[in-house]
Amino acid sequence: MKITANEIASTIDHTNIRRTATAKDIKKTCQEARRYGFRGVDVLPNWVELVASELEGTDIKVIVLIDQPMGQSPHFKRMDMCKQAKQDGADELDVVINIIDVKYERYDEVLADLKEICRILPTKVIIGSGYLTDEEIKRASTVVKEAKAFCVKTATDKDPLDHIELKEKARHLQIMREAAPGLKIKASGKIKTYRDTVMMLEAGADIIGTSASIKIMQGAKRKKTKVKTKKK
């Protein structure tokens, strides 16, 4: 299938999770999302209220990143963060799974935590695939589906996979797709160019998380590309 620039834009969660970002920066991110028609704007919790105000009257999702980089906050704190985000106007949660619990195979605890969180708002769960073995990626993806999240996501900006390792991320997407059929898949971390984006979509991603959205769109507008999408 051929994919247009507008279709690519509709897959992108335009991301600004810089700790040094100012209100002016966040407003600019929202303006860019409006101009290009991005799927959503993904920010840290302290900016949710501002983003909700800036995007009012649009279909662009207000998305909040919860508990980066390793998802190790106590359950009650994670719940409080998610509830506050909902109160501030978030539409979706991007929640980091407790990666240490996954590494130690404490899957019952992981599931119990995520089940409650997923009742608050539509939830994408970040599994930190670059930290995990193939078997752990499979098991974590299964748990995410069981918790009733709607999407499993690869990573945050702290992804240990570098840009040159995007083929490995693409392989992770395929593992996630096979382990949790029916879930949306979000690719994130070191996706910097139009070509990177096409690679992720061909590997089975439904959503792209990136702060390089404008550069990607500049590449997309120059040409239409045939994307060989995976069966979903």
KEKOL-920580 format. One record per atom (N, C-alpha, C): residue in one letter; x, z negated, y. Coordinates in steps of 0.02 Angstrom, whole numbers, plus 50000, padded with zeros to 5 digits. Layout:
REM KEKOL-920580
aXZY;...
END
This chain:
REM KEKOL-920580
m500425000049940;m500005000050000;m500445000050062;k500185003050116;k500535002850180;k500294996750218;i500754993450252;i500584987650292;i500744988950365;t500274987450409;t500374988750480;t500654982550514;a500854983450576;a501104977850616;a500574972450622;n499944974450633;n499414969550641;n499294965650576;e499364969050520;e499274965650456;e499844960650444;i500444962450463;i501004957750457;i500874951650502;a500664952950563;a500524947350610;a500024942550580;s499534945050545;s499004940850517;s499244936450460;t499854937650436;t500134933350383;t500594927850411;i500764928250476;i501294924050504;i501034917550534;d501304911950511;d501234905550545;d501824904950593;h501684906150656;h502204906150708;h502434898850719;t503074897550708;t503314890750700;t503784888650756;n503644882650782;n504104879550830;n504144872050813;i504624870350772;i504704863350751;i505374860450776;r505614863350830;r506234860750859;r506114853850890;r506544849250875;r506474842450902;r506564842450978;t506924847451003;t507064847751075;t506544851851113;a506034854351079;a505534858451113;a505174854551167;t505024857851222;t504664854851278;t503944857551278;a503524854551320;a502834856951326;a502824864251346;k503284866251390;k503334873251411;k503484877751352;d503944875551309;d504124879451249;d503514880351203;i503154874951193;i502574875151148;i502024879651176;k501924879351241;k501424883751272;k501634891051264;k502274892451271;k502524899251261;k502394901551189;t502514897151141;t502384898751071;t501644900551061;c501204896751092;c500484898151087;c500304904751120;q500614906251177;q500484912551211;q500704918451168;e501274917651134;e501514922951089;e501034923951032;a500774918551006;a500294919050950;a499664922750972;r499434921351032;r498854924951059;r499004932351067;r499584933851094;r499754940851109;r499804945051045;y500114942250993;y500234946150932;y499684945150879;g499254940150887;g498734938950838;g499004935750774;f499464930950781;f499734927650722;f499204923450687;r499324922150624;r498854918150584;r498784911050612;g499344907950629;g499334901050652;g499944899250693;v499924893250722;v500494890350757;v500644883750723;d501264883050701;d501484877250662;d501964873050704;v501784866650714;v502174862350758;v502244855350728;l502634851250761;l502694844250743;l502084840350767;p501964834450739;p501344830750754;p501224829250828;n501764828050866;n501674826150936;n501404831850980;w501394838050953;w501164843750993;w500474846350972;v500164843250924;v499534845950898;v498994846250951;e498924841050990;e498404840851041;e498494846451092;l499114847551113;l499254852851161;l499104859751131;v499314860851070;v499194867251037;v498444868451028;a498074863351008;a497354864051000;a497024866151066;s497264863451121;s497004865151186;s497184872351205;e497814874251192;e498054880951211;e497714886451170;l497524884851108;l497234889951064;l496474889551059;e496174885251099;e495454884551098;e495114891351111;g494604892751072;g494244899051079;g494534904851041;t495074903651003;t495374908850961;t495274907050888;d495444911750844;d495424910550772;d496104908350745;i496584907350789;i497264905450768;i497264898150745;k497544896950687;k497554890250657;k498054885650692;v497834879450702;v498284874250726;v498554870650665;i499214871150654;i499524868750593;i500044863450610;v500064858150571;v500544852750585;v500994851550524;l501634850950538;l502124849350486;l502154841750478;i502044839450417;i502014832250403;i502594830050358;d502964825050382;d503454821250342;d504044825450317;q504314829450362;q504934832850344;q505524827850349;p506094829150316;p506214835050274;p506084833950199;m505994827550178;m505974826150106;m505324822950083;g504854821550128;g504204818750108;g504244811750081;q504704807750108;q504834801150079;q504494795250114;s504084796550164;s503734790950196;s503244787750147;p503104781250156;p502594778050113;p501924781650118;h501534781250066;h500904784750063;h500454783050123;f500404776650141;f499954774850195;f500174777950262;k500824778750272;k501064782050333;k500904789450332;r500974792550275;r500804799650269;r500064800750283;m499654796350256;m498934796750269;m498784795950343;d499104791050374;d498994789850446;d499194796050487;m499764799150470;m499984805050507;m499474810750500;c499214811650440;c498744817050428;c498084815850463;k497844809650461;k497214807950495;k497284808750570;q497854806750597;q497964807550669;q497984814850688;a498304818950646;a498334826150660;a497634829150661;k497214827150616;k496524829550615;k496164827450680;q496254821250699;q495944818750760;q496184822550822;d496824824650821;d497114828250878;d496924835550880;g496614838050826;g496374844950827;g496704849750778;a497084847150729;a497394851550680;a496864854650635;d497004860950614;d496574864450566;d496854863950495;e497524863650490;e497854863550425;e498454858850427;l498604856150369;l499194851950359;l499714855850319;d500344855650341;d500904857950300;d501304851650281;v501174849050222;v501434842550201;v502004843350152;v502554839950165;v503114840150118;v502974835450059;i503014838250000;i502964834249939;i503534829149939;n503444823449905;n503994818749898;n504504821749849;i505014825049876;i505484828849835;i505884824149789;i506034818149812;i506394813449768;i505974811449709;d505324810349720;d504874808749664;d504844814549614;v504844820649640;v504854826449595;v505494826549554;k506064825349586;k506704825449550;k506734820049496;y506384814449508;y506374808949458;y505764809249412;e505404814849416;e504834816149372;e504274810949378;r504184808349440;r503634803649452;r503014807549473;y502774811749428;y502254816449446;y501574813149456;d501444807649423;d500804804149433;d500764801549505;e501324798949531;e501334796449599;e501264802149649;v501594807749635;v501554813549678;v500834816049682;l500504816449625;l499824818949622;l499344814249659;a499404807849648;a498964803049681;a499034803449757;d499644804049781;d499774804749853;d499454811049881;l499564816649848;l499324823049875;l498564823649870;k498264820949818;k497534821349811;k497184818349872;e497414812649894;e497094809449952;e497224813450016;i497824815850023;i497994819750083;i497564826150087;c497474829450030;c497114835750029;c496374834950046;r496124828850044;r495424827750063;r495334827450139;i495884826850175;i495844826050248;i495734832750282;l496134837750266;l496094844350295;l496354849450243;p496204855850251;p496514860950209;p497284860150211;t497584860150153;t498284858050148;t498714863150112;k499294864550143;k499834867950109;k500344862650091;v500614863050031;v501114858050010;v501794861450003;i502284858750037;i502964861350038;i503354857949981;i503584861849933;i503914858749875;i504674858649881;g504964861849932;g505684861749938;g506024865149879;s505814871349866;s506024874749805;s506784875449799;g507134875749855;g507854876449853;g508214870349824;y507864864649822;y508144858549793;y507984857749719;l507544862149693;l507254861149627;l507514866149576;t507484864049513;t507614868749458;t506984873049447;d507054878249408;d506474882549394;d505914878449362;e506084874049317;e505574869949283;e505234865249332;e505614862449378;e505334858049429;e504874861849477;i505064868049494;i504634872249536;i503964873449501;k503984874949436;k503374875949398;k502934869649399;r503244864049383;r502864857749378;r502584855649446;a502984856249498;a502754854449565;a502174858849586;s502214865349572;s501684869949590;s501034868249553;t501094866349491;t500514864349452;t500184858149481;v500594853349501;v500334847149532;v499974848749598;v500264853149637;v499964855149701;v499264858149689;k499204862249639;k498554865149623;k498064859749600;e498294855249559;e497864849849534;e497634845349591;a498044844649642;a497874840349699;a497354843549745;k497184849849733;k496684853549772;k496944855949840;a497604856749845;a497874860349903;a497664867649896;f497664871449952;f497484878449946;f498104882949944;c498704879949955;c499304884049961;c499914879949942;v500384883149908;v501034880049894;v501564883949933;k502014880249964;k502484883050013;k503194881449990;t503654885950003;t504344885149979;t504724879550013;a504744879650081;a505234875450115;a505064874350188;t505444869850219;t505434869150292;t506064872550319;d506234871050382;d506844873850410;d507464870850378;k507384865450340;k507954862150307;k508094865050237;d507824870850223;d507924874050159;d508674874750144;p508914872350086;p509624873150071;p509824880350055;l509334884650039;l509494891750028;l509634895050095;d510204898350099;d510394901750161;d510044908550165;h510124911850222;h509804918350233;h510034923450180;i510664922950160;i510924927750112;i510634926650042;e510274921050033;e509994919449967;e509234920749964;l508984925150005;l508274926450006;l508014929449940;k508434932949904;k508224935549839;k508054929849792;e508414924349798;e508264918449758;e507594915449778;k507454915349844;k506804912849868;k506244917349841;a506364923949841;a505864928549814;a505724927049740;r506244925249704;r506144923449633;r505734917049627;h505854912249673;h505464906149673;h504724907549684;l504574912249729;l503874914049742;l503534916449678;q503894920349640;q503604922949578;q503474917249528;i503924912449525;i503814906649481;i503204902649504;m503144901549569;m502584897849597;m501924901449583;r501914907949590;r501314911949578;r501094911349505;e501574911749459;e501414911349388;e501184904349368;a501474899249399;a501314892349380;a500654889949409;a500454892849466;a499844890449499;a499414896349521;p499154900149474;p498744905949492;p498144903849532;g497974907849582;g497404906249625;g497584902849690;l498184899849692;l498404896749755;l498714902049800;k498624901149865;k499004905049913;k499744902949909;i500194907449926;i500904906049925;i501184907249995;k501544902250021;k501854903050087;k502604902950079;a502924908150105;a503654908450105;a503904906250174;s504394901850173;s504664899350236;s505394897250226;g505764897150282;g506464895250279;g506924901250279;k507264902450336;k507774907750343;k507484914850339;i506844915650353;i506534922350357;i506594924650429;k507044929350441;k507254930950509;k507094938050533;t506974942650487;t506894949650506;t506284952750473;y506114958750497;y505574962550468;y505704963950394;r506324965750379;r506494967150309;r506424960950265;d506624955150291;d506524948850254;d505784947750239;t505364949050289;t504644947950282;t504354952450228;v504544958750229;v504304963450179;v504524961150109;m505154958750104;m505394956350039;m504954950650013;m504764945950058;m504354940250038;m503644942450018;l503364947150055;l502694949650039;l502704953249972;e503224957149960;e503274960749896;e503354955849838;a503664950149851;a503764945149799;a503134941049785;g502624941849828;g501994938449814;g501754933649867;a502114933149923;a501904928549977;a501264931050010;d500824926250026;d500214927750064;d500314925950138;i500734920950150;i500854918350217;i501604917850228;i501814919350289;i502524918950308;i502594913650362;g503034908850351;g503194903850402;g503864905450433;t503874906450499;t504504908350531;t504484906950605;s505074905550633;s505144905050705;s505394911550735;a505544916450691;a505804922950714;a505244928150717;s504644925850730;s504054930250727;s504104936250774;i504354935050835;i504384940550884;i504864945950861;k505434943950837;k505924948850811;k505624952750752;i505254949250709;i504934952550652;i504434957650676;m504034955850726;m503524960450751;m503834966450786;q504394965450819;q504734971050851;q504944976150798;g505184973650740;g505354978050685;g504744981350655;a504204977550649;a503594980150617;a503274985750658;k503314985150723;k502994990050766;k503354996750766;r503974996650742;r504355002950741;r504175007450682;k503875004350630;k503705008450572;k503195004950528;k502835008950489;k502405006350437;k502785006550372;t502665001650329;t503045001250267;t502575000650208;k502755003950154;k502385002850092;k502614996250061;v502154991750050;v502324985250020;v502034985049950;k502464983849902;k502254983349832;k502054976149819;t501414974549830;t501194967649823;t501104965849749;k501224959349736;k501114956749668;k500374955749655;k500174956149593;k499484954549574;k499364947149585;k498774945549612;k498624938549630;k498014936149591;
END
